[in-house]
Amino acid sequence: MGGPDRTGRLVWLAPTLATLAVVLTGIDHAQPWRDELATWSAASRSPGELVRLAGTIDAATSPYYLFMHAWVAVFGDSVTALRLPATLAMAATAGLTALLGQRLLGARAGLLAGLLLAVLPGTSRYGQEARPYALATFLAVLATLLLVEAAARPRWTRWAGYAAAVAALGLTHLVALTLLAAHAVAVLAGRRTGPPNRPLRWALALLPTVLLLTPLVLLAREQRSRQLGWVATARPDDLAALAGGVAQSGVVGGVLVGLAALGAARLGRRALLAGLAVLLPVLLLFAAGLAVPLWVPRYLVFVVPFACLLAGAALATVPLPPALAVVALAGLLGLPDQAALRRTHEWPRSATVDYRGAARIVADGQRPGDAVVYSPRQSWLFLDLGLAYHLGDRRPRDVLVTEDQARRGDLWAAECAHPAGCLAGAERVWLVVAGRRDDPLAAVAGPKGDALRADYTVVRVWPRPGLTVALLTR
């Protein structure tokens, strides 16, 4: 009995540890990018301020922000601390993927699926990001595994566990609920071989999710134009680019799709659940994205483990050593992308914004009484949050702010209507503008720019990737 037991543990333990080792490597090398800065800003607020934020923008992400608020209160807000929940979730996802594969396709297919997931650049990318995608991926696989167990051995405790996992999935990432379409087809397809009341039990298990998430869905729908105003409607070629986007590597994404197609062809009907768990969320989001701006590839990261299951089934047809060699080859092909994502999390990577470098310039040169001005303020670049994260209480006085993000219940602060009056008394101003600017003063629009140009001259300019820092004196 010892041998089989050890083999069973190896199926999930090896992918879990491999993923943990890969994702922890260089976890703090890339500085937090703008989405992670939004997470930090929200997590740093009180629960009451988070409720106010949810009523203004980002309601769909508010449960995750509340979780991160509690996490930061215990573990702090260092880069590693902010990203560690995603790392642990991705490691657990690899283990659960292996268990699901073992349950559906056999131990070897499960082991290979979990190990393949571990070496994907996308696993490191989203396992090193303080955003909800890794948690949603974990909950998607967990919910699917619990559904398989509840369908095979129906008990109310198993259906209750499934119901809790689905509710948590929706609270973490509303788009991930498209996975339920695959669950529905799988449940209906299994009516002939299972208990006749299985579809009813499945539907009843979804009731808590419907009751819990309906208010959140309605609120998020009202905020869609503000939250997703930067997203374009979907185009046919977006589907072709999806694999490279979620895998964070065009080459590795192509390998994954090829192996998954081979696995689906080999499995036939047994590929139903895993195959639909990939195809239906993709097609549903794409169809919705044709009508409204909603298509964002990273929203579909949760389908990757199911593609790995199909790929694991293909690899399981050959002896273990060559199968492991293919997994290792996929890892080697992804090494350039693994290295790149540890330099920056921006996508495309040419859009990197060096908040840390700008903060270092200001920290090295500031004097007591200095002020700081940002342009543009109402931007998804979050220039102010970038400096605030890296400088903390050491940052210069944000002289134009009349109401900060927390009090305003927003991701952006409000500035005074008469900048010239608010700048009075500031002898030196640090100006941080978006983009590389030879003349940063000329890049500041409106009354703010007029006030700065009227009363200040540029002493020195420091161009950094994605932004420019300038020191102005009156």
C-alpha positions in Angstrom: 0.0 0.0 0.0 2.9 2.4 0.6 4.0 2.4 -3.1 0.6 3.5 -4.5 0.1 6.0 -1.7 3.4 7.6 -2.5 2.6 7.6 -6.2 -0.7 9.3 -5.4 1.0 12.0 -3.4 3.6 12.6 -6.1 0.9 13.3 -8.7 -0.2 16.5 -7.0 2.9 17.3 -4.8 5.5 17.4 -7.6 3.5 20.0 -9.7 2.7 22.0 -6.6 6.3 22.3 -5.5 7.6 22.8 -9.0 5.2 25.7 -9.5 6.0 27.2 -6.1 9.8 27.1 -6.9 9.3 28.6 -10.4 7.0 31.4 -9.4 8.9 32.4 -6.2 12.0 32.9 -8.4 12.4 36.6 -8.9 9.0 37.4 -7.4 10.1 40.9 -6.4 12.2 41.7 -9.5 9.5 43.4 -11.6 8.2 46.5 -9.9 4.4 46.7 -9.4 2.7 47.9 -12.5 -0.4 50.1 -12.7 -3.0 47.4 -11.9 -1.0 46.2 -8.9 -0.8 49.8 -7.8 -4.6 49.9 -7.8 -4.6 46.8 -5.7 -2.2 48.4 -3.2 -4.2 51.6 -3.1 -7.4 49.7 -2.4 -5.9 47.3 0.1 -4.4 50.2 2.1 -7.9 51.7 2.8 -10.3 50.9 5.6 -13.3 48.6 5.0 -15.6 51.7 5.0 -13.4 53.3 2.3 -13.5 50.1 0.3 -17.3 50.1 0.4 -17.2 53.7 -0.9 -14.8 52.7 -3.7 -17.0 49.8 -4.7 -19.9 52.2 -5.2 -17.8 54.4 -7.5 -15.6 52.0 -9.6 -14.2 48.5 -9.5 -17.1 46.9 -7.7 -16.4 43.6 -9.4 -12.9 43.5 -7.7 -14.1 44.8 -4.3 -14.2 41.3 -2.6 -10.6 40.7 -3.7 -9.6 44.1 -2.4 -11.2 43.3 0.9 -9.2 40.1 1.1 -6.0 42.0 0.3 -6.8 44.6 2.9 -6.8 41.8 5.6 -3.7 40.2 4.0 -1.7 43.5 4.0 -2.7 44.2 7.6 -1.0 40.9 8.6 1.9 40.6 6.1 2.6 44.1 5.0 2.7 45.7 1.6 6.2 44.8 0.2 6.2 43.6 -3.4 6.6 40.0 -2.2 3.8 40.2 0.3 1.4 41.7 -2.2 2.1 39.0 -4.7 2.3 36.0 -2.4 -1.4 35.2 -2.4 -1.3 34.8 -6.1 1.8 32.6 -5.9 0.3 30.3 -3.4 -2.9 30.1 -5.5 -1.0 29.2 -8.6 1.0 26.5 -6.8 -2.3 25.1 -5.4 -3.8 25.3 -8.9 -1.0 23.1 -10.3 -1.7 20.5 -7.6 -5.4 20.5 -8.1 -5.0 20.3 -11.9 -3.0 17.1 -11.4 -5.6 15.7 -9.1 -8.4 16.6 -11.5 -6.4 15.0 -14.3 -5.8 11.9 -12.2 -9.5 11.7 -11.5 -10.6 12.1 -15.1 -7.7 10.8 -17.2 -5.3 8.9 -15.1 -2.3 9.6 -12.8 0.2 10.1 -15.6 -1.9 12.6 -17.5 -2.6 14.5 -14.3 1.1 14.6 -13.3 2.1 15.8 -16.8 -0.7 18.4 -16.9 0.4 19.8 -13.5 4.0 20.0 -14.5 3.2 21.6 -17.8 1.2 24.3 -16.0 4.2 24.9 -13.7 6.6 25.8 -16.6 4.3 28.1 -18.6 5.4 31.7 -18.5 1.8 32.8 -17.9 1.8 30.8 -14.7 4.7 32.9 -13.4 3.2 36.1 -14.8 -0.1 35.8 -13.0 1.4 34.0 -10.0 3.6 37.1 -9.5 0.8 39.6 -9.8 -1.2 41.2 -7.0 -4.5 40.8 -8.9 -7.3 38.2 -8.6 -6.5 36.1 -11.7 -4.5 33.4 -10.0 -7.1 33.1 -7.2 -9.8 32.8 -9.8 -7.8 30.1 -11.6 -7.4 28.1 -8.4 -11.1 28.4 -7.6 -12.1 27.4 -11.2 -10.1 24.1 -10.9 -11.3 23.5 -7.4 -15.0 24.0 -8.3 -14.6 21.6 -11.3 -12.9 19.0 -9.1 -15.6 19.3 -6.5 -18.3 19.0 -9.2 -16.7 15.8 -10.5 -16.6 14.4 -6.9 -20.2 15.4 -6.2 -21.4 13.9 -9.5 -19.6 10.6 -8.8 -20.5 10.3 -5.1 -23.5 12.5 -4.4 -23.7 13.8 -0.9 -25.0 17.1 0.4 -21.6 18.0 1.8 -20.0 17.6 -1.6 -22.6 19.7 -3.3 -22.3 22.3 -0.5 -18.5 22.4 -1.1 -19.1 22.9 -4.8 -21.6 25.7 -4.1 -19.1 27.5 -1.9 -16.4 27.2 -4.5 -18.6 28.6 -7.2 -19.7 31.5 -5.0 -16.1 32.3 -4.2 -15.2 32.1 -7.9 -17.8 34.7 -8.7 -16.7 37.0 -5.9 -13.1 36.8 -7.2 -13.7 37.2 -10.9 -17.2 37.5 -12.5 -16.0 36.6 -15.9 -14.8 33.2 -14.6 -18.5 32.2 -14.0 -18.6 31.5 -17.8 -17.0 28.2 -16.7 -20.5 27.2 -15.5 -21.6 26.7 -19.1 -19.1 23.8 -19.3 -20.3 22.5 -16.0 -23.9 22.6 -17.2 -23.2 20.6 -20.4 -21.1 18.1 -18.4 -23.9 17.6 -15.9 -26.6 17.2 -18.6 -24.4 14.9 -20.6 -24.0 12.6 -17.6 -27.7 12.1 -16.9 -27.8 8.7 -18.5 -25.1 7.3 -16.3 -25.8 9.2 -13.1 -28.7 9.8 -10.7 -31.7 11.3 -12.5 -31.8 14.3 -10.0 -28.2 15.3 -10.6 -29.1 18.4 -12.8 -31.5 19.5 -10.1 -28.9 19.2 -7.4 -26.5 21.2 -9.6 -29.0 23.9 -10.2 -29.8 24.1 -6.4 -26.1 24.4 -5.7 -26.0 27.6 -7.8 -28.7 29.4 -5.8 -26.3 30.8 -3.2 -24.2 32.2 -6.0 -27.2 33.8 -7.7 -28.4 35.4 -4.5 -25.0 36.6 -3.4 -23.7 37.9 -6.7 -26.8 39.5 -8.3 -26.3 42.9 -6.5 -22.6 42.8 -7.4 -23.3 42.1 -11.1 -25.9 44.9 -11.3 -23.5 47.4 -9.7 -20.5 46.2 -11.9 -22.7 46.6 -15.0 -23.4 50.3 -14.1 -19.7 50.9 -13.8 -18.7 49.0 -17.0 -18.2 52.1 -19.2 -15.9 53.7 -16.6 -14.1 50.5 -15.6 -13.6 49.2 -19.2 -13.5 52.4 -21.2 -10.0 51.5 -22.4 -11.1 48.2 -23.9 -11.9 47.9 -27.6 -14.5 45.5 -29.0 -13.3 42.1 -30.0 -12.0 41.3 -33.5 -11.6 37.8 -35.1 -7.8 37.9 -34.9 -8.0 38.3 -31.2 -8.9 34.7 -30.9 -5.7 33.7 -32.7 -3.6 35.8 -30.3 -5.3 34.5 -27.1 -3.1 31.5 -26.5 0.0 33.6 -26.6 -1.6 36.2 -24.4 -2.7 33.8 -21.6 0.6 31.8 -21.8 2.6 35.0 -22.1 4.6 33.5 -24.9 3.5 33.0 -28.5 5.7 29.9 -29.0 4.7 28.2 -25.8 1.1 29.1 -26.3 1.3 27.4 -29.7 2.8 24.3 -28.2 0.0 24.2 -25.6 -2.7 24.5 -28.2 -1.1 21.8 -30.4 -0.8 19.3 -27.5 -4.3 20.1 -26.2 -5.8 19.4 -29.7 -3.9 16.1 -29.8 -5.2 15.2 -26.4 -8.8 16.1 -27.3 -8.6 14.0 -30.4 -7.2 11.0 -28.4 -9.8 11.3 -25.6 -12.9 11.7 -27.7 -15.9 11.9 -25.4 -13.7 11.9 -22.3 -12.4 15.3 -23.3 -15.9 16.8 -22.9 -15.4 18.5 -19.5 -11.9 19.8 -20.0 -12.5 20.8 -23.6 -15.7 22.7 -22.9 -14.0 24.4 -19.9 -11.6 25.9 -22.4 -13.9 26.5 -25.4 -17.1 27.8 -23.8 -15.6 30.6 -21.7 -13.5 31.8 -24.6 -16.4 31.8 -27.0 -18.8 33.4 -24.6 -16.5 36.2 -23.7 -15.6 36.7 -27.4 -19.2 36.8 -28.4 -19.9 39.3 -25.6 -16.8 41.3 -26.6 -18.1 41.7 -30.2 -21.0 43.8 -28.9 -19.5 45.5 -25.8 -15.9 46.3 -24.8 -15.2 43.3 -22.7 -12.5 41.2 -24.4 -9.3 41.2 -22.3 -7.1 38.1 -22.7 -6.0 37.9 -19.1 -9.6 37.6 -18.0 -9.4 34.0 -19.4 -6.3 32.8 -17.6 -8.5 30.4 -15.6 -9.0 28.2 -18.7 -5.3 27.4 -19.0 -5.3 24.5 -16.5 -8.0 22.8 -18.5 -5.9 23.1 -21.7 -3.0 21.6 -19.7 -5.3 18.6 -18.9 -5.9 17.9 -22.6 -2.2 18.4 -23.3 -1.3 16.0 -20.4 -3.6 13.4 -22.0 -1.6 13.7 -25.2 1.7 13.4 -23.4 0.5 10.4 -21.4 0.4 8.3 -24.6 4.2 8.1 -24.7 6.6 6.7 -22.0 7.2 9.1 -19.1 10.8 10.1 -19.9 10.1 11.5 -23.3 6.9 13.1 -22.0 8.8 14.9 -19.3 11.3 15.9 -22.0 8.5 17.6 -23.9 7.5 19.5 -20.7 11.1 20.5 -20.2 11.3 21.7 -23.8 8.2 23.8 -23.3 9.9 25.3 -20.2 13.1 26.0 -22.2 11.1 27.7 -25.0 9.6 30.0 -22.5 12.8 31.0 -20.8 13.1 34.3 -22.7 9.6 35.3 -21.7 10.2 34.1 -18.1 13.2 36.5 -17.9 11.3 39.3 -19.6 8.3 39.2 -17.2 10.6 39.4 -14.2 11.8 42.7 -15.6 8.4 44.2 -16.2 4.7 43.2 -15.9 3.6 45.6 -18.6 2.0 44.2 -21.7 3.3 45.0 -24.3 6.6 45.2 -22.5 7.6 48.3 -24.4 5.0 50.2 -22.3 7.0 49.9 -19.1 6.6 52.7 -16.7 9.6 53.1 -14.3 7.9 54.3 -11.1 10.7 53.0 -9.0 13.3 54.9 -11.0 11.3 58.1 -10.8 10.9 57.7 -7.0 14.6 57.2 -6.6 15.3 60.5 -8.5 12.9 62.4 -6.3 14.2 60.8 -3.1 17.8 61.6 -3.9 17.2 65.3 -4.8 14.3 66.5 -2.7 14.5 69.2 0.0 12.2 70.1 2.8 9.2 72.1 1.5 9.3 70.6 -2.0 6.1 70.0 -3.9 5.1 67.4 -6.5 2.8 67.8 -9.5 1.6 65.0 -11.8 0.4 65.2 -15.4 -2.0 63.7 -16.4 -3.7 63.1 -13.1 -6.8 61.2 -14.3 -4.9 58.5 -16.0 -4.6 54.7 -15.8 -0.9 55.2 -15.4 -1.4 56.1 -11.8 1.7 58.3 -11.6 0.9 59.5 -8.1 0.3 56.0 -6.8 3.6 54.8 -8.3 5.6 57.4 -6.4 3.4 57.0 -3.3 4.1 53.3 -3.2 7.9 53.6 -3.5 8.4 56.8 -1.4 5.7 56.4 1.3 5.8 59.3 3.8 9.0 60.5 2.2 7.3 61.9 -0.9 7.0 65.6 -1.5 3.8 67.4 -0.7 1.1 66.7 -3.3 0.3 70.4 -3.5 -2.6 70.3 -5.9 -4.7 67.6 -4.2 -7.9 68.8 -2.6 -9.4 65.3 -1.9 -7.3 62.1 -2.0 -8.4 58.8 -3.5 -9.7 57.2 -0.2 -11.8 60.2 0.8 -13.1 60.6 -2.8 -14.0 56.9 -3.1 -12.1 56.5 -6.3 -8.8 55.4 -7.8 -7.9 59.1 -8.6 -7.5 62.1 -6.4 -9.2 65.4 -7.1 -7.1 68.6 -7.8 -7.8 72.2 -7.0 -9.6 74.3 -9.6 -7.1 77.2 -9.4 -3.6 75.7 -9.6 -1.8 79.0 -9.4 -3.2 79.7 -5.9 -2.4 76.1 -4.7 1.2 76.4 -6.0 1.8 79.7 -4.1 4.6 79.2 -1.6 6.2 76.2 -3.4 9.7 77.3 -4.4 10.6 73.9 -5.9 8.3 71.6 -7.7 8.9 68.0 -8.9 7.0 67.5 -12.1 6.2 63.9 -13.2 4.7 63.6 -16.6 3.7 60.6 -18.7 6.0 59.7 -21.7 9.5 60.8 -22.6 9.5 64.6 -22.9 12.3 66.9 -23.9 10.1 69.8 -22.7 8.0 68.4 -19.8 6.4 71.8 -19.1 5.0 71.9 -22.6 3.3 68.6 -22.0 1.1 69.8 -19.1 -2.3 70.9 -20.4 -4.9 73.3 -19.0 -4.7 75.8 -16.1 -2.2 73.6 -14.4 0.2 73.9 -17.3 -0.4 77.6 -17.6 0.4 78.2 -13.9 3.6 76.2 -14.0 4.8 77.8 -17.2 4.1 81.3 -15.8 5.9 80.9 -12.5 8.5 78.2 -12.9 11.5 77.3 -15.0 13.0 73.8 -15.6 16.3 73.2 -13.8 16.8 69.6 -14.8 15.1 66.8 -16.7 15.4 63.0 -16.1 13.8 60.8 -18.8 12.8 57.4 -17.5 10.9 54.5 -19.3 7.3 55.6 -19.7 7.6 58.9 -17.9 9.8 62.0 -17.3 10.8 63.7 -14.1 11.7 67.4 -14.0 12.7 69.7 -11.2 11.2 73.2 -11.5 12.1 76.3 -9.5 10.2 79.5 -9.1 
